[in-house]
Structures are given as C-alpha cells and as structure tokens.
Amino acid sequence: MNNQKQQKPTLTGQRFKTRKRDEKERFDPTQFQESIVQGLNQTGSDLEAVAKFLDASGAKLDYRRYAETLFDILVAGGMLAPGGSISDDLTRTEFCLFTAQEDLETMQAYAQVFNKLIRRYKYLEKGFEEEIKKLLLFLKGFTESERNKLAMLTGILLANGNISAAVIGSLFNENVVKEGVSAAFAVKLFKSWIYERDINAVAVALRKVSMDNRLMELFPANKRSCEHFSKYFTDAGLKELSDFARNQEAIGSRKELQKELQEMMTQPIRMSIIAYVREEMKKTSISEQLMIGIVWSSVMSCVEWNKKEELVCEQSIKHLKQYSPLLKAFTSQGASEIILLVKIQEYCYDNIHFMKAFQKIVVLLYKADVLSEEAILKWYAEAHVAKGKSVFLEQMKKFVEWLKNAEEGKKKRRLISCLFENDLNIHVAVNCNVLI
C-alpha cells in the first residue's frame, strides 16, 4: 500500500510579457503643454515662425491625443478649465490669440496659422471644430476684447471653409443667450464673415446645416421677433443679415400656408379656400405672383399620382378641372399667368410621368379661362425656361399656331366691326343733315 500523499492538481500557465508598443502611455497634457508653450515663447509674435514651429512639432508631439490642449494654448495661452478660466499653476504663454491686437488683419493672420496647421495634419479638422464649439460655450468666461477677437477669427474661419456653420449652434445655449452675449458676438462674427465673402455665401453655408431658420435663437424667448432681430442687426450695420432673416421668415410663412392649403384641399373645393388665401395675402403682403406658385404646388401635392404615364395624364386633367376656379382666382394679372405656366413647365419636367401631359394641362386651363392667349403666346415666344424646353415647345406648336390664327381672325373681326360702325355713323350723319 502506497502511504505517499497524493498531490492535488494545480493550475499552471505561461505569463506573457506586455510588448512595449502595446503599453498605453499615460495621458499627460501638462508635459505636452510645456513643450508647446516653450516653442511659442521662443517664436514670439512672429506668426510665420509659429506656423513653422507647429508644422515641425507635429512629427515629435502627439497632436492627435492632445488636440484640445494644443488649440486651448493657441487661443487662450494655456489649458482651459470648464467655464473658460485658465489655471494659474500651469505653464502659460503670452503669445496667443487672446493677447494679440484686436483688428481684422491680425485675426486673418491667425486664421492662416490654423489653416496651415489643419492642412498639414488633416486629422485635426474634427477636433478643431469641436474646440470652436467649446469656446463659444465659454464666452461668458472671456473678456469683451477676447470675445471680439474670437468672433472675428470664427467669421474668417467660416468664410474660408475651415469649420462648418454648425458651430453657431453653441451660440443658442441659454447661458450665453440670456445676457446678450450671443447677439453681440454674432455681430462681430457675421461682419467678418460677410467682409470675407458676401451674404449669399453666408446664406448657403447656413442652409447647408439648417441654421438659416434658427438665427432668432440668438435672443431670449421674449425678444425673438423679426422686428427686434431686424432693428438690432440693422443698427449694428448688418442690414444684409436683417433682410436675410426677413426673407427666411417670409419663406417659413409661405411653407406654413402651403401646408395649411394642402390640408384644406383634402376636402371638396369650396369658396372658403379662396377667401382664406386672399386673407393670407393681405396679412403677409404676398404678391399674386408668389401666391399662384404656392397654390399650384398645393394643388399638385394634395393627391396621390398614378405611376403609369398613360393614366396620370387623365388623372391630372380631372384633378385640375376641379381646382381651376382656385387657380383662376389668383391669375388676374398677366405676370401671374406667366408664373403659372413656368411652374407647370417645371413640374412636368421634374416629374417624368407628366412629360406628355403638359400640353393637355395648358389647353384645359385655357378653356377654363385661367390662362389667356396672350400669356400662352408670350410664354411660347420668350418666357419659357430651359427645363424640357424642346419637348414642351414641340407639344405646344400646333396649339400656338391655332391661337395665332384665332388672334388674327379676332383682329379682322374687330377691324370690320369698327369700319361698319364708322360707316353707320357717317350714314346717320348724312341722313340727319338731309332732314335738317
């Protein structure tokens, strides 16, 4: 019998040594800050030298990891704490955006420094935009002069396309709105942006990120009116921005009107729709030319169209016949008729199933007294647009020839009538003389 104690099984394994390249480096922005600050202190206020230093340092320092620290230093001179303050116990530099001269030329030079840095290190693009958003939230923590410099820089960066207009969303934060900081900042920002570009470029950039309808949010809720916005920015020398805001409000009103019309049109047509539209025209000062475009869009949007070309033509004629009184009510002027013809042309071109329906729609509206001969002839000769031009002019050729012949016949009948009346007047006059 074996008296030796049986050994218990033990777990054994191999210990793997972590490779040096897999070891995570400790996040230490302080050391990074010291390196950047030291370099900036050596280059001083020479922005060309600053750009070269930043270009070269990217090969040695981890810009990707410490992007926020890098941008904090370039803007404020040191790392920013929440709220926008700089800790006194950390290394700082006096050579930064906030200590520079407060003029557009200096801000343009700083914008070039950021532009060169981001072009050299493309991965910094997103981090830079996030930095600008953060800085705009910290506006209350900066002095008025620092805010002005940041506003001018932001406007230039927006004009150059270095950042998207989405950064403006930070200005709608309640903390910076309620004390008027956002509105004052926006004045400087838009002035430099428009100076670098123009109001049309600004409008395009704002629409691209859906900021064009949100500018009223620069003011507290009790001051969000077109009148207040217009007066504030006009007094600040930004009438272009005021006009843009008014235009946006008008577009918004027209969209709401079109939506309301479409809802009303789900019911059988009544005179109340015409009365409603006329009332809206008075309230919003919309011209008949603008209104006929809204009415046409509403009429064509309130129905589910057949996808088959041969059926959609018949469907559209039946539908438009029902709504011809509504269209007629807002084509009392020749210019309105031309606008309607152009809208029909564009609609038939943009919706391919309607390409063959154009001539039939025009003839229907002519018979319903919505469109006159003069308007159709003018559209055919000169007022048409490029969309589907050759197709639609060919469709209208025979009808236009018929109209021209009918017009000539009318002129002859008028002439004969006038001659007959003149002859009758002479005959009566002679007989009267004889009687006398």
ROLUMFI-625290 format. One record per residue (C-alpha): residue in three letters; x, y, z. Coordinates in steps of 0.02 Angstrom, whole numbers, plus 50000, padded with zeros to 5 digits. Layout:
BEGIN
{rec "ALA"; {X; Y; Z}} ...
***
This chain:
BEGIN
{rec "MET"; {50000; 50000; 50000}} {rec "ASN"; {50067; 50166; 49949}} {rec "ASN"; {50070; 50283; 50101}} {rec "GLN"; {50135; 50431; 49999}} {rec "LYS"; {50010; 50577; 49997}} {rec "GLN"; {49931; 50606; 49828}} {rec "GLN"; {49970; 50778; 49754}} {rec "LYS"; {49823; 50890; 49709}} {rec "PRO"; {49814; 50957; 49530}} {rec "THR"; {49870; 51138; 49510}} {rec "LEU"; {49832; 51267; 49376}} {rec "THR"; {49984; 51320; 49281}} {rec "GLY"; {50002; 51444; 49139}} {rec "GLN"; {50125; 51549; 49045}} {rec "ARG"; {50143; 51731; 49092}} {rec "PHE"; {50152; 51842; 48939}} {rec "LYS"; {50255; 51997; 48949}} {rec "THR"; {50167; 52150; 48875}} {rec "ARG"; {50256; 52219; 48725}} {rec "LYS"; {50320; 52394; 48744}} {rec "ARG"; {50223; 52453; 48592}} {rec "ASP"; {50060; 52389; 48670}} {rec "GLU"; {50085; 52480; 48834}} {rec "LYS"; {49967; 52628; 48849}} {rec "GLU"; {50055; 52792; 48877}} {rec "ARG"; {49987; 52891; 49024}} {rec "PHE"; {49881; 53041; 48972}} {rec "ASP"; {49989; 53189; 49023}} {rec "PRO"; {49935; 53353; 48942}} {rec "THR"; {50047; 53452; 49062}} {rec "GLN"; {50207; 53392; 48982}} {rec "PHE"; {50133; 53423; 48808}} {rec "GLN"; {50082; 53599; 48860}} {rec "GLU"; {50257; 53639; 48922}} {rec "SER"; {50331; 53587; 48754}} {rec "ILE"; {50208; 53694; 48654}} {rec "VAL"; {50221; 53845; 48770}} {rec "GLN"; {50411; 53839; 48765}} {rec "GLY"; {50408; 53838; 48574}} {rec "LEU"; {50282; 53982; 48564}} {rec "ASN"; {50384; 54086; 48687}} {rec "GLN"; {50536; 54062; 48576}} {rec "THR"; {50445; 54110; 48414}} {rec "GLY"; {50359; 54259; 48496}} {rec "SER"; {50235; 54361; 48394}} {rec "ASP"; {50308; 54308; 48226}} {rec "LEU"; {50161; 54207; 48158}} {rec "GLU"; {50262; 54137; 48013}} {rec "ALA"; {50385; 54065; 48139}} {rec "VAL"; {50238; 54000; 48243}} {rec "ALA"; {50168; 53908; 48090}} {rec "LYS"; {50338; 53829; 48053}} {rec "PHE"; {50360; 53777; 48235}} {rec "LEU"; {50188; 53694; 48239}} {rec "ASP"; {50222; 53607; 48074}} {rec "ALA"; {50386; 53534; 48138}} {rec "SER"; {50321; 53490; 48312}} {rec "GLY"; {50185; 53379; 48241}} {rec "ALA"; {50317; 53249; 48200}} {rec "LYS"; {50378; 53241; 48381}} {rec "LEU"; {50223; 53279; 48485}} {rec "ASP"; {50059; 53184; 48490}} {rec "TYR"; {49939; 53311; 48412}} {rec "ARG"; {49805; 53180; 48389}} {rec "ARG"; {49796; 53141; 48575}} {rec "TYR"; {49818; 53318; 48640}} {rec "ALA"; {49722; 53415; 48506}} {rec "GLU"; {49611; 53504; 48634}} {rec "THR"; {49762; 53559; 48736}} {rec "LEU"; {49850; 53621; 48579}} {rec "PHE"; {49704; 53729; 48524}} {rec "ASP"; {49673; 53794; 48701}} {rec "ILE"; {49854; 53856; 48707}} {rec "LEU"; {49847; 53936; 48534}} {rec "VAL"; {49686; 54029; 48576}} {rec "ALA"; {49698; 54067; 48762}} {rec "GLY"; {49881; 54038; 48806}} {rec "GLY"; {49851; 53884; 48915}} {rec "MET"; {49733; 53741; 48954}} {rec "LEU"; {49556; 53799; 48989}} {rec "ALA"; {49455; 53739; 49137}} {rec "PRO"; {49265; 53719; 49120}} {rec "GLY"; {49191; 53893; 49105}} {rec "GLY"; {49341; 53966; 49012}} {rec "SER"; {49464; 54007; 49151}} {rec "ILE"; {49650; 53962; 49144}} {rec "SER"; {49732; 53879; 49293}} {rec "ASP"; {49870; 53990; 49366}} {rec "ASP"; {49979; 53845; 49421}} {rec "LEU"; {50006; 53785; 49241}} {rec "THR"; {50132; 53849; 49115}} {rec "ARG"; {50061; 53986; 49004}} {rec "THR"; {50114; 54088; 48854}} {rec "GLU"; {50080; 54270; 48816}} {rec "PHE"; {50089; 54235; 48629}} {rec "CYS"; {49912; 54180; 48585}} {rec "LEU"; {49753; 54241; 48501}} {rec "PHE"; {49682; 54322; 48658}} {rec "THR"; {49837; 54431; 48685}} {rec "ALA"; {49851; 54483; 48502}} {rec "GLN"; {49795; 54651; 48432}} {rec "GLU"; {49608; 54669; 48409}} {rec "ASP"; {49597; 54703; 48222}} {rec "LEU"; {49541; 54608; 48069}} {rec "GLU"; {49713; 54598; 47989}} {rec "THR"; {49790; 54513; 48142}} {rec "MET"; {49643; 54392; 48152}} {rec "GLN"; {49666; 54350; 47967}} {rec "ALA"; {49849; 54309; 48004}} {rec "TYR"; {49798; 54194; 48149}} {rec "ALA"; {49669; 54110; 48036}} {rec "GLN"; {49812; 54069; 47917}} {rec "VAL"; {49909; 53987; 48060}} {rec "PHE"; {49761; 53872; 48097}} {rec "ASN"; {49731; 53842; 47912}} {rec "LYS"; {49912; 53786; 47883}} {rec "LEU"; {49910; 53676; 48037}} {rec "ILE"; {49749; 53586; 47988}} {rec "ARG"; {49801; 53566; 47806}} {rec "ARG"; {49964; 53486; 47866}} {rec "TYR"; {49879; 53373; 47995}} {rec "LYS"; {49707; 53333; 47922}} {rec "TYR"; {49657; 53228; 48073}} {rec "LEU"; {49645; 53390; 48174}} {rec "GLU"; {49494; 53453; 48074}} {rec "LYS"; {49360; 53374; 48182}} {rec "GLY"; {49450; 53418; 48344}} {rec "PHE"; {49468; 53599; 48289}} {rec "GLU"; {49282; 53617; 48253}} {rec "GLU"; {49241; 53539; 48423}} {rec "GLU"; {49362; 53664; 48503}} {rec "ILE"; {49271; 53813; 48424}} {rec "LYS"; {49104; 53745; 48484}} {rec "LYS"; {49175; 53729; 48660}} {rec "LEU"; {49249; 53905; 48657}} {rec "LEU"; {49080; 53978; 48607}} {rec "LEU"; {49001; 53895; 48758}} {rec "PHE"; {49135; 53976; 48869}} {rec "LEU"; {49104; 54154; 48804}} {rec "LYS"; {49047; 54220; 48974}} {rec "GLY"; {49216; 54171; 49047}} {rec "PHE"; {49311; 54282; 48924}} {rec "THR"; {49334; 54471; 48922}} {rec "GLU"; {49243; 54578; 48792}} {rec "SER"; {49405; 54601; 48695}} {rec "GLU"; {49438; 54413; 48695}} {rec "ARG"; {49261; 54380; 48633}} {rec "ASN"; {49282; 54507; 48494}} {rec "LYS"; {49443; 54426; 48434}} {rec "LEU"; {49367; 54252; 48440}} {rec "ALA"; {49213; 54315; 48345}} {rec "MET"; {49318; 54391; 48206}} {rec "LEU"; {49425; 54234; 48194}} {rec "THR"; {49270; 54122; 48187}} {rec "GLY"; {49195; 54228; 48047}} {rec "ILE"; {49355; 54215; 47945}} {rec "LEU"; {49368; 54027; 47975}} {rec "LEU"; {49186; 54007; 47918}} {rec "ALA"; {49221; 54110; 47762}} {rec "ASN"; {49375; 54004; 47722}} {rec "GLY"; {49279; 53841; 47748}} {rec "ASN"; {49395; 53783; 47890}} {rec "ILE"; {49243; 53748; 48000}} {rec "SER"; {49058; 53720; 47964}} {rec "ALA"; {48919; 53840; 48011}} {rec "ALA"; {48857; 53707; 48133}} {rec "VAL"; {48972; 53787; 48265}} {rec "ILE"; {48846; 53931; 48276}} {rec "GLY"; {48731; 53810; 48368}} {rec "SER"; {48836; 53840; 48525}} {rec "LEU"; {48778; 54022; 48525}} {rec "PHE"; {48598; 53963; 48555}} {rec "ASN"; {48644; 53897; 48727}} {rec "GLU"; {48536; 53982; 48859}} {rec "ASN"; {48685; 54032; 48967}} {rec "VAL"; {48761; 54141; 48831}} {rec "VAL"; {48595; 54199; 48758}} {rec "LYS"; {48509; 54271; 48912}} {rec "GLU"; {48637; 54410; 48947}} {rec "GLY"; {48651; 54465; 48765}} {rec "VAL"; {48824; 54388; 48742}} {rec "SER"; {48771; 54281; 48593}} {rec "ALA"; {48694; 54426; 48496}} {rec "ALA"; {48845; 54540; 48524}} {rec "PHE"; {48964; 54400; 48474}} {rec "ALA"; {48859; 54364; 48317}} {rec "VAL"; {48877; 54546; 48260}} {rec "LYS"; {49067; 54533; 48254}} {rec "LEU"; {49061; 54358; 48181}} {rec "PHE"; {48943; 54400; 48037}} {rec "LYS"; {49032; 54563; 47999}} {rec "SER"; {49198; 54474; 47970}} {rec "TRP"; {49112; 54330; 47878}} {rec "ILE"; {49019; 54446; 47758}} {rec "TYR"; {49175; 54553; 47737}} {rec "GLU"; {49273; 54399; 47680}} {rec "ARG"; {49131; 54332; 47570}} {rec "ASP"; {48955; 54403; 47547}} {rec "ILE"; {48780; 54375; 47616}} {rec "ASN"; {48739; 54247; 47479}} {rec "ALA"; {48887; 54136; 47530}} {rec "VAL"; {48835; 54155; 47713}} {rec "ALA"; {48656; 54104; 47669}} {rec "VAL"; {48714; 53949; 47575}} {rec "ALA"; {48825; 53895; 47721}} {rec "LEU"; {48684; 53921; 47848}} {rec "ARG"; {48557; 53824; 47742}} {rec "LYS"; {48679; 53680; 47722}} {rec "VAL"; {48673; 53644; 47909}} {rec "SER"; {48491; 53701; 47937}} {rec "MET"; {48543; 53856; 48036}} {rec "ASP"; {48457; 53980; 47919}} {rec "ASN"; {48292; 53972; 48016}} {rec "ARG"; {48369; 53972; 48190}} {rec "LEU"; {48452; 54144; 48199}} {rec "MET"; {48310; 54213; 48308}} {rec "GLU"; {48377; 54098; 48445}} {rec "LEU"; {48521; 54220; 48470}} {rec "PHE"; {48397; 54318; 48577}} {rec "PRO"; {48299; 54272; 48734}} {rec "ALA"; {48125; 54200; 48705}} {rec "ASN"; {48038; 54365; 48743}} {rec "LYS"; {48138; 54454; 48606}} {rec "ARG"; {48126; 54325; 48466}} {rec "SER"; {48034; 54428; 48337}} {rec "CYS"; {48081; 54479; 48161}} {rec "GLU"; {48059; 54662; 48208}} {rec "HIS"; {48182; 54652; 48354}} {rec "PHE"; {48307; 54549; 48253}} {rec "SER"; {48297; 54670; 48107}} {rec "LYS"; {48320; 54826; 48215}} {rec "TYR"; {48464; 54752; 48316}} {rec "PHE"; {48568; 54699; 48167}} {rec "THR"; {48522; 54849; 48058}} {rec "ASP"; {48579; 54966; 48198}} {rec "ALA"; {48740; 54863; 48209}} {rec "GLY"; {48774; 54892; 48023}} {rec "LEU"; {48715; 54721; 47962}} {rec "LYS"; {48562; 54764; 47857}} {rec "GLU"; {48603; 54618; 47739}} {rec "LEU"; {48578; 54496; 47884}} {rec "SER"; {48415; 54582; 47934}} {rec "ASP"; {48349; 54568; 47756}} {rec "PHE"; {48402; 54385; 47751}} {rec "ALA"; {48307; 54349; 47913}} {rec "ARG"; {48151; 54437; 47847}} {rec "ASN"; {48162; 54334; 47688}} {rec "GLN"; {48180; 54174; 47789}} {rec "GLU"; {48027; 54219; 47892}} {rec "ALA"; {47929; 54250; 47732}} {rec "ILE"; {47984; 54081; 47663}} {rec "GLY"; {47931; 54000; 47826}} {rec "SER"; {47760; 54084; 47816}} {rec "ARG"; {47738; 54026; 47637}} {rec "LYS"; {47781; 53846; 47685}} {rec "GLU"; {47654; 53852; 47827}} {rec "LEU"; {47524; 53923; 47709}} {rec "GLN"; {47557; 53786; 47581}} {rec "LYS"; {47542; 53653; 47717}} {rec "GLU"; {47377; 53728; 47775}} {rec "LEU"; {47312; 53735; 47597}} {rec "GLN"; {47355; 53553; 47567}} {rec "GLU"; {47257; 53504; 47722}} {rec "MET"; {47107; 53608; 47666}} {rec "MET"; {47113; 53527; 47494}} {rec "THR"; {47082; 53355; 47565}} {rec "GLN"; {46900; 53415; 47571}} {rec "PRO"; {46797; 53457; 47414}} {rec "ILE"; {46843; 53630; 47348}} {rec "ARG"; {46744; 53772; 47423}} {rec "MET"; {46749; 53961; 47404}} {rec "SER"; {46813; 53968; 47584}} {rec "ILE"; {46986; 53915; 47519}} {rec "ILE"; {46991; 54064; 47401}} {rec "ALA"; {46934; 54180; 47541}} {rec "TYR"; {47065; 54106; 47658}} {rec "VAL"; {47205; 54130; 47532}} {rec "ARG"; {47154; 54310; 47497}} {rec "GLU"; {47154; 54346; 47683}} {rec "GLU"; {47329; 54272; 47700}} {rec "MET"; {47388; 54379; 47554}} {rec "LYS"; {47331; 54534; 47647}} {rec "LYS"; {47408; 54479; 47812}} {rec "THR"; {47578; 54428; 47744}} {rec "SER"; {47589; 54551; 47597}} {rec "ILE"; {47620; 54407; 47475}} {rec "SER"; {47601; 54460; 47293}} {rec "GLU"; {47485; 54368; 47173}} {rec "GLN"; {47639; 54306; 47076}} {rec "LEU"; {47707; 54220; 47232}} {rec "MET"; {47537; 54157; 47284}} {rec "ILE"; {47498; 54069; 47119}} {rec "GLY"; {47658; 53969; 47140}} {rec "ILE"; {47604; 53916; 47316}} {rec "VAL"; {47428; 53873; 47256}} {rec "TRP"; {47495; 53769; 47110}} {rec "SER"; {47614; 53672; 47224}} {rec "SER"; {47473; 53641; 47348}} {rec "VAL"; {47353; 53581; 47213}} {rec "MET"; {47481; 53460; 47142}} {rec "SER"; {47536; 53396; 47314}} {rec "CYS"; {47366; 53351; 47384}} {rec "VAL"; {47340; 53195; 47279}} {rec "GLU"; {47424; 53026; 47258}} {rec "TRP"; {47476; 53019; 47074}} {rec "ASN"; {47469; 52862; 46969}} {rec "LYS"; {47641; 52797; 46920}} {rec "LYS"; {47585; 52750; 46743}} {rec "GLU"; {47611; 52886; 46614}} {rec "GLU"; {47455; 52844; 46512}} {rec "LEU"; {47345; 52854; 46668}} {rec "VAL"; {47422; 53005; 46755}} {rec "CYS"; {47376; 53119; 46610}} {rec "GLU"; {47190; 53079; 46628}} {rec "GLN"; {47203; 53091; 46818}} {rec "SER"; {47287; 53263; 46812}} {rec "ILE"; {47156; 53335; 46693}} {rec "LYS"; {47015; 53275; 46805}} {rec "HIS"; {47103; 53343; 46961}} {rec "LEU"; {47146; 53514; 46886}} {rec "LYS"; {46971; 53535; 46815}} {rec "GLN"; {46908; 53528; 46994}} {rec "TYR"; {47033; 53658; 47054}} {rec "SER"; {47030; 53776; 46904}} {rec "PRO"; {46918; 53904; 46996}} {rec "LEU"; {47053; 53917; 47131}} {rec "LEU"; {47191; 53941; 47002}} {rec "LYS"; {47085; 54068; 46909}} {rec "ALA"; {47060; 54172; 47067}} {rec "PHE"; {47247; 54206; 47076}} {rec "THR"; {47290; 54236; 46893}} {rec "SER"; {47206; 54404; 46870}} {rec "GLN"; {47371; 54480; 46808}} {rec "GLY"; {47471; 54433; 46653}} {rec "ALA"; {47629; 54409; 46757}} {rec "SER"; {47538; 54283; 46867}} {rec "GLU"; {47485; 54183; 46714}} {rec "ILE"; {47666; 54176; 46653}} {rec "ILE"; {47724; 54118; 46826}} {rec "LEU"; {47592; 53981; 46824}} {rec "LEU"; {47646; 53923; 46650}} {rec "VAL"; {47828; 53914; 46707}} {rec "LYS"; {47776; 53818; 46864}} {rec "ILE"; {47679; 53694; 46756}} {rec "GLN"; {47831; 53675; 46642}} {rec "GLU"; {47949; 53644; 46788}} {rec "TYR"; {47829; 53522; 46871}} {rec "CYS"; {47804; 53419; 46713}} {rec "TYR"; {47993; 53413; 46686}} {rec "ASP"; {48035; 53367; 46867}} {rec "ASN"; {47901; 53230; 46871}} {rec "ILE"; {47938; 53123; 46719}} {rec "HIS"; {47765; 53043; 46713}} {rec "PHE"; {47693; 53215; 46671}} {rec "MET"; {47806; 53249; 46520}} {rec "LYS"; {47668; 53208; 46395}} {rec "ALA"; {47532; 53294; 46497}} {rec "PHE"; {47598; 53472; 46481}} {rec "GLN"; {47501; 53524; 46325}} {rec "LYS"; {47339; 53447; 46388}} {rec "ILE"; {47355; 53540; 46555}} {rec "VAL"; {47385; 53707; 46467}} {rec "VAL"; {47237; 53681; 46349}} {rec "LEU"; {47124; 53635; 46496}} {rec "LEU"; {47173; 53794; 46591}} {rec "TYR"; {47149; 53897; 46432}} {rec "LYS"; {46973; 53830; 46412}} {rec "ALA"; {46939; 53865; 46597}} {rec "ASP"; {46993; 54048; 46573}} {rec "VAL"; {47140; 54026; 46692}} {rec "LEU"; {47267; 54059; 46553}} {rec "SER"; {47244; 54188; 46416}} {rec "GLU"; {47302; 54179; 46234}} {rec "GLU"; {47423; 54322; 46264}} {rec "ALA"; {47506; 54234; 46411}} {rec "ILE"; {47524; 54070; 46315}} {rec "LEU"; {47596; 54157; 46162}} {rec "LYS"; {47718; 54257; 46269}} {rec "TRP"; {47773; 54100; 46362}} {rec "TYR"; {47800; 54011; 46196}} {rec "ALA"; {47900; 54155; 46120}} {rec "GLU"; {48010; 54210; 46264}} {rec "ALA"; {47952; 54173; 46441}} {rec "HIS"; {47985; 53985; 46448}} {rec "VAL"; {48129; 53913; 46550}} {rec "ALA"; {48262; 53787; 46497}} {rec "LYS"; {48185; 53634; 46582}} {rec "GLY"; {48113; 53521; 46446}} {rec "LYS"; {48106; 53670; 46328}} {rec "SER"; {48120; 53575; 46163}} {rec "VAL"; {47992; 53442; 46214}} {rec "PHE"; {47861; 53564; 46278}} {rec "LEU"; {47879; 53690; 46136}} {rec "GLU"; {47854; 53548; 46012}} {rec "GLN"; {47699; 53491; 46107}} {rec "MET"; {47628; 53668; 46102}} {rec "LYS"; {47672; 53706; 45920}} {rec "LYS"; {47503; 53663; 45840}} {rec "PHE"; {47402; 53743; 45979}} {rec "VAL"; {47505; 53904; 45969}} {rec "GLU"; {47479; 53909; 45780}} {rec "TRP"; {47292; 53889; 45808}} {rec "LEU"; {47296; 54030; 45938}} {rec "LYS"; {47389; 54145; 45818}} {rec "ASN"; {47262; 54112; 45680}} {rec "ALA"; {47119; 54138; 45802}} {rec "GLU"; {47202; 54300; 45859}} {rec "GLU"; {47217; 54360; 45678}} {rec "GLY"; {47034; 54315; 45650}} {rec "LYS"; {46986; 54417; 45803}} {rec "LYS"; {47085; 54567; 45741}} {rec "LYS"; {46998; 54558; 45570}} {rec "ARG"; {46828; 54543; 45651}} {rec "ARG"; {46868; 54694; 45763}} {rec "LEU"; {46925; 54796; 45610}} {rec "ILE"; {46769; 54752; 45510}} {rec "SER"; {46662; 54796; 45660}} {rec "CYS"; {46748; 54965; 45680}} {rec "LEU"; {46731; 55004; 45494}} {rec "PHE"; {46547; 54956; 45498}} {rec "GLU"; {46517; 55068; 45648}} {rec "ASN"; {46608; 55214; 45564}} {rec "ASP"; {46510; 55188; 45403}} {rec "LEU"; {46347; 55181; 45501}} {rec "ASN"; {46390; 55342; 45593}} {rec "ILE"; {46428; 55432; 45428}} {rec "HIS"; {46265; 55368; 45352}} {rec "VAL"; {46165; 55427; 45503}} {rec "ALA"; {46251; 55597; 45499}} {rec "VAL"; {46210; 55620; 45313}} {rec "ASN"; {46028; 55574; 45341}} {rec "CYS"; {46017; 55695; 45486}} {rec "ASN"; {46086; 55835; 45376}} {rec "VAL"; {45957; 55795; 45244}} {rec "LEU"; {45818; 55803; 45371}} {rec "ILE"; {45881; 55971; 45433}} 
***
